[in-house]
Amino acid sequence: MANDESAETLAGVGEFAVIDRLVGQRTQPAAVTVGPGDDAAVVAAGDGRTVVSTDMLVEGRHFRLDWSAPEDVGRKAIAQNAADIEAMGATPTAFVVAFGAPAETSADDALALADGMWQEAGRFGAGIVGGDLVSAPQWVISVTVLGDLAGRSPVLRSGARVGDTVAVVGSLGRSAAGYFLWHNGIDAFDELRRRHLVPEPPYGQGRAAADGGATSMTDVSDGLIADLGHIADASGVGISVSTAALAADHDALSDAAAAAGADAWGWVLGGGEDHALVATFSGAPPAGWRPIGTVLDGPPRVLVDGDTWRGNAGWQSFA
Amino acid sequence: MANDESAETLAGVGEFAVIDRLVGQRTQPAAVTVGPGDDAAVVAAGDGRTVVSTDMLVEGRHFRLDWSAPEDVGRKAIAQNAADIEAMGATPTAFVVAFGAPAETSADDALALADGMWQEAGRFGAGIVGGDLVSAPQWVISVTVLGDLAGRSPVLRSGARVGDTVAVVGSLGRSAAGYFLWHNGIDAFDELRRRHLVPEPPYGQGRAAADGGATSMTDVSDGLIADLGHIADASGVGISVSTAALAADHDALSDAAAAAGADAWGWVLGGGEDHALVATFSGAPPAGWRPIGTVLDGPPRVLVDGDTWRGNAGWQSFA
């Protein structure tokens, strides 16, 4: 190779040339009036409101580059942010991404990260409209997502009412199972290990829940019981969940749990990062949603089969 | 003290309790329909568009905690993002902030960071509407800002036309001078050292420039010549700057330059991070803007007193 190897690192290629590669050849959605390349982007906000949320992923804490390909990291970063918008009953429309990485990072890896982001955002017609590229001791990816309620009222965590049905859509426990398998070097159950690297939120179901009369909603990022606890706290209600209604989730993980000597219920009830949606409905949940419990009188608490859950209390950032 | 000292760290207080402290007692602006505490925030976008930009600041790279108080870091992070919105001719309305920090970080320092952010955002009536708090090996702060064009057309970098007047508002070279003083341990010129820690963008002047017919605009984040280069490239024009028109900026730094054995012109023409605004106008610039040059025929280039600038080419992330 005649080329200097350093030319293929972020430092060798240079910030502005890397950015040119990152934003080149991308087709922005119609909602984007001004895309990357100026001081800021301009995005349509059709109903006069913007829904906004942000998440930061730190290498070694939220992902490992010996487990995840850069594309996987990009897909995960977009998916988990998009799920926050879904959980409001809105549709994600645009993302901005700040990426910190060491100077010796390969420019190809940075491009692959961006490719994964565009691939995931493309699943619901959104684009990456802007970003920042900086030097950092390890990879740090900070994504902010904008969403469109299209005239709907936002579905908050605080709207659950006594007697509502609790329902879920999307997978539970897969990411936690996958993490356990990766962490313990169990080289099987590829689909579960894959789900830990790239979650699959039920895109479009947040909007469906809002249209279907959801009274409260959140996405399962910390763990089902922990996230239902957020709804219980915000709404001032109790929530009762039935394991019988979650048998299918448990059964999907039982082989892996047996092979790994773990408890599948811990994954189903305590595992986060699948970004399923959980909501409460005064009537019947929309098609595809699985009823798993009911809303009780206060005080705020979450009961499993009538009892306090004593397993994993969910993800904590500084634990 | 009877309290366990560890209780005052992020790990001791815990993620959710820290977030409660961070968002408690804050008054959100009227544009914020849903504030912190749910999966996402909802912000008014009055004219059906949202302006959005993001910047990441990494400890040791963009700030040093032995130079800056946490409040200063918060103010800087908000100021530099707000300047990107000003540079489009818009007004910053809302911010989301992702904050990564070691578990042993003091909760008081995290609160002081947030206080600085609220203080700076309050200067133009904006609020922090959401965020993320995660564990990281060093402080990483990623800010995304939303802005409101209030019906105006965004002022892009690409609109400069031959014969336009180039004008600037806000300070030049102060942050670079301050950095040089800090870096060389020169314990004088407090105001310049202060300006390096907390820039003072000319809030409101981006909107004034748009209303005053600005044909192109950017903020001085990389350095005057480098940022004018971005306008020259995007507009396909040359830009000529006169040092005579910048004499006041030079003179304000000459004592510090003499004491430090440095070149004040390097700071004025090459120093970034003051977040002044520079724009082009087909007519007279608005009140408070200083004419500093003219727009020439292409090719894209920036001339200083008719010649190529051979000094500091501006900030590069991986240099």
HADDOCK unambig.tbl for C-alpha pairs under 7 A between the chains (distance, minus, plus):
assign (segid A and resid 10 and name CA) (segid B and resid 318 and name CA) 6.90 0.50 0.50
assign (segid A and resid 11 and name CA) (segid B and resid 318 and name CA) 4.91 0.50 0.50
assign (segid A and resid 11 and name CA) (segid B and resid 319 and name CA) 6.57 0.50 0.50
assign (segid A and resid 14 and name CA) (segid B and resid 318 and name CA) 6.62 0.50 0.50
assign (segid A and resid 15 and name CA) (segid B and resid 316 and name CA) 6.47 0.50 0.50
assign (segid A and resid 15 and name CA) (segid B and resid 317 and name CA) 5.99 0.50 0.50
assign (segid A and resid 15 and name CA) (segid B and resid 318 and name CA) 6.53 0.50 0.50
assign (segid A and resid 38 and name CA) (segid B and resid 156 and name CA) 6.51 0.50 0.50
assign (segid A and resid 38 and name CA) (segid B and resid 157 and name CA) 6.32 0.50 0.50
assign (segid A and resid 39 and name CA) (segid B and resid 84 and name CA) 5.10 0.50 0.50
assign (segid A and resid 39 and name CA) (segid B and resid 87 and name CA) 6.46 0.50 0.50
assign (segid A and resid 39 and name CA) (segid B and resid 88 and name CA) 6.72 0.50 0.50
assign (segid A and resid 39 and name CA) (segid B and resid 218 and name CA) 6.49 0.50 0.50
assign (segid A and resid 40 and name CA) (segid B and resid 51 and name CA) 6.32 0.50 0.50
assign (segid A and resid 40 and name CA) (segid B and resid 52 and name CA) 5.41 0.50 0.50
assign (segid A and resid 40 and name CA) (segid B and resid 53 and name CA) 4.69 0.50 0.50
assign (segid A and resid 40 and name CA) (segid B and resid 84 and name CA) 6.10 0.50 0.50
assign (segid A and resid 40 and name CA) (segid B and resid 85 and name CA) 6.36 0.50 0.50
assign (segid A and resid 40 and name CA) (segid B and resid 88 and name CA) 6.85 0.50 0.50
assign (segid A and resid 41 and name CA) (segid B and resid 51 and name CA) 5.56 0.50 0.50
assign (segid A and resid 41 and name CA) (segid B and resid 52 and name CA) 5.27 0.50 0.50
assign (segid A and resid 41 and name CA) (segid B and resid 53 and name CA) 6.41 0.50 0.50
assign (segid A and resid 42 and name CA) (segid B and resid 49 and name CA) 6.56 0.50 0.50
assign (segid A and resid 42 and name CA) (segid B and resid 50 and name CA) 5.60 0.50 0.50
assign (segid A and resid 42 and name CA) (segid B and resid 51 and name CA) 4.44 0.50 0.50
assign (segid A and resid 42 and name CA) (segid B and resid 52 and name CA) 6.34 0.50 0.50
assign (segid A and resid 43 and name CA) (segid B and resid 49 and name CA) 5.55 0.50 0.50
assign (segid A and resid 43 and name CA) (segid B and resid 50 and name CA) 5.22 0.50 0.50
assign (segid A and resid 43 and name CA) (segid B and resid 51 and name CA) 6.41 0.50 0.50
assign (segid A and resid 44 and name CA) (segid B and resid 48 and name CA) 5.94 0.50 0.50
assign (segid A and resid 44 and name CA) (segid B and resid 49 and name CA) 4.38 0.50 0.50
assign (segid A and resid 44 and name CA) (segid B and resid 50 and name CA) 6.28 0.50 0.50
assign (segid A and resid 45 and name CA) (segid B and resid 45 and name CA) 6.45 0.50 0.50
assign (segid A and resid 45 and name CA) (segid B and resid 48 and name CA) 4.60 0.50 0.50
assign (segid A and resid 45 and name CA) (segid B and resid 49 and name CA) 4.75 0.50 0.50
assign (segid A and resid 45 and name CA) (segid B and resid 50 and name CA) 6.21 0.50 0.50
assign (segid A and resid 46 and name CA) (segid B and resid 48 and name CA) 5.24 0.50 0.50
assign (segid A and resid 47 and name CA) (segid B and resid 48 and name CA) 6.46 0.50 0.50
assign (segid A and resid 48 and name CA) (segid B and resid 44 and name CA) 5.93 0.50 0.50
assign (segid A and resid 48 and name CA) (segid B and resid 45 and name CA) 4.61 0.50 0.50
assign (segid A and resid 48 and name CA) (segid B and resid 46 and name CA) 5.24 0.50 0.50
assign (segid A and resid 48 and name CA) (segid B and resid 47 and name CA) 6.46 0.50 0.50
assign (segid A and resid 48 and name CA) (segid B and resid 48 and name CA) 4.62 0.50 0.50
assign (segid A and resid 49 and name CA) (segid B and resid 42 and name CA) 6.56 0.50 0.50
assign (segid A and resid 49 and name CA) (segid B and resid 43 and name CA) 5.56 0.50 0.50
assign (segid A and resid 49 and name CA) (segid B and resid 44 and name CA) 4.38 0.50 0.50
assign (segid A and resid 49 and name CA) (segid B and resid 45 and name CA) 4.74 0.50 0.50
assign (segid A and resid 50 and name CA) (segid B and resid 42 and name CA) 5.61 0.50 0.50
assign (segid A and resid 50 and name CA) (segid B and resid 43 and name CA) 5.23 0.50 0.50
assign (segid A and resid 50 and name CA) (segid B and resid 44 and name CA) 6.28 0.50 0.50
assign (segid A and resid 50 and name CA) (segid B and resid 45 and name CA) 6.21 0.50 0.50
assign (segid A and resid 51 and name CA) (segid B and resid 40 and name CA) 6.33 0.50 0.50
assign (segid A and resid 51 and name CA) (segid B and resid 41 and name CA) 5.56 0.50 0.50
assign (segid A and resid 51 and name CA) (segid B and resid 42 and name CA) 4.44 0.50 0.50
assign (segid A and resid 51 and name CA) (segid B and resid 43 and name CA) 6.40 0.50 0.50
assign (segid A and resid 52 and name CA) (segid B and resid 40 and name CA) 5.42 0.50 0.50
assign (segid A and resid 52 and name CA) (segid B and resid 41 and name CA) 5.27 0.50 0.50
assign (segid A and resid 52 and name CA) (segid B and resid 42 and name CA) 6.35 0.50 0.50
assign (segid A and resid 53 and name CA) (segid B and resid 40 and name CA) 4.69 0.50 0.50
assign (segid A and resid 53 and name CA) (segid B and resid 41 and name CA) 6.40 0.50 0.50
assign (segid A and resid 53 and name CA) (segid B and resid 96 and name CA) 6.98 0.50 0.50
assign (segid A and resid 53 and name CA) (segid B and resid 130 and name CA) 6.57 0.50 0.50
assign (segid A and resid 54 and name CA) (segid B and resid 96 and name CA) 6.52 0.50 0.50
assign (segid A and resid 54 and name CA) (segid B and resid 98 and name CA) 6.56 0.50 0.50
assign (segid A and resid 54 and name CA) (segid B and resid 131 and name CA) 5.86 0.50 0.50
assign (segid A and resid 54 and name CA) (segid B and resid 132 and name CA) 6.37 0.50 0.50
assign (segid A and resid 55 and name CA) (segid B and resid 98 and name CA) 6.30 0.50 0.50
assign (segid A and resid 55 and name CA) (segid B and resid 132 and name CA) 5.52 0.50 0.50
assign (segid A and resid 56 and name CA) (segid B and resid 98 and name CA) 5.93 0.50 0.50
assign (segid A and resid 56 and name CA) (segid B and resid 132 and name CA) 6.66 0.50 0.50
assign (segid A and resid 58 and name CA) (segid B and resid 136 and name CA) 6.35 0.50 0.50
assign (segid A and resid 84 and name CA) (segid B and resid 39 and name CA) 5.10 0.50 0.50
assign (segid A and resid 84 and name CA) (segid B and resid 40 and name CA) 6.11 0.50 0.50
assign (segid A and resid 85 and name CA) (segid B and resid 40 and name CA) 6.35 0.50 0.50
assign (segid A and resid 87 and name CA) (segid B and resid 39 and name CA) 6.47 0.50 0.50
assign (segid A and resid 88 and name CA) (segid B and resid 39 and name CA) 6.71 0.50 0.50
assign (segid A and resid 88 and name CA) (segid B and resid 40 and name CA) 6.84 0.50 0.50
assign (segid A and resid 96 and name CA) (segid B and resid 53 and name CA) 6.99 0.50 0.50
assign (segid A and resid 96 and name CA) (segid B and resid 54 and name CA) 6.53 0.50 0.50
assign (segid A and resid 98 and name CA) (segid B and resid 54 and name CA) 6.57 0.50 0.50
assign (segid A and resid 98 and name CA) (segid B and resid 55 and name CA) 6.30 0.50 0.50
assign (segid A and resid 98 and name CA) (segid B and resid 56 and name CA) 5.93 0.50 0.50
assign (segid A and resid 103 and name CA) (segid B and resid 318 and name CA) 5.53 0.50 0.50
assign (segid A and resid 130 and name CA) (segid B and resid 53 and name CA) 6.58 0.50 0.50
assign (segid A and resid 131 and name CA) (segid B and resid 54 and name CA) 5.85 0.50 0.50
assign (segid A and resid 132 and name CA) (segid B and resid 54 and name CA) 6.37 0.50 0.50
assign (segid A and resid 132 and name CA) (segid B and resid 55 and name CA) 5.52 0.50 0.50
assign (segid A and resid 132 and name CA) (segid B and resid 56 and name CA) 6.67 0.50 0.50
assign (segid A and resid 134 and name CA) (segid B and resid 317 and name CA) 5.33 0.50 0.50
assign (segid A and resid 135 and name CA) (segid B and resid 317 and name CA) 5.86 0.50 0.50
assign (segid A and resid 135 and name CA) (segid B and resid 318 and name CA) 5.87 0.50 0.50
assign (segid A and resid 136 and name CA) (segid B and resid 58 and name CA) 6.35 0.50 0.50
assign (segid A and resid 142 and name CA) (segid B and resid 142 and name CA) 6.47 0.50 0.50
assign (segid A and resid 144 and name CA) (segid B and resid 144 and name CA) 6.86 0.50 0.50
assign (segid A and resid 156 and name CA) (segid B and resid 38 and name CA) 6.50 0.50 0.50
assign (segid A and resid 157 and name CA) (segid B and resid 38 and name CA) 6.32 0.50 0.50
assign (segid A and resid 218 and name CA) (segid B and resid 39 and name CA) 6.48 0.50 0.50
assign (segid A and resid 316 and name CA) (segid B and resid 15 and name CA) 6.47 0.50 0.50
assign (segid A and resid 317 and name CA) (segid B and resid 15 and name CA) 5.99 0.50 0.50
assign (segid A and resid 317 and name CA) (segid B and resid 134 and name CA) 5.33 0.50 0.50
assign (segid A and resid 317 and name CA) (segid B and resid 135 and name CA) 5.85 0.50 0.50
assign (segid A and resid 318 and name CA) (segid B and resid 10 and name CA) 6.87 0.50 0.50
assign (segid A and resid 318 and name CA) (segid B and resid 11 and name CA) 4.90 0.50 0.50
assign (segid A and resid 318 and name CA) (segid B and resid 14 and name CA) 6.61 0.50 0.50
assign (segid A and resid 318 and name CA) (segid B and resid 15 and name CA) 6.50 0.50 0.50
assign (segid A and resid 318 and name CA) (segid B and resid 103 and name CA) 5.51 0.50 0.50
assign (segid A and resid 318 and name CA) (segid B and resid 135 and name CA) 5.88 0.50 0.50
assign (segid A and resid 319 and name CA) (segid B and resid 11 and name CA) 6.52 0.50 0.50
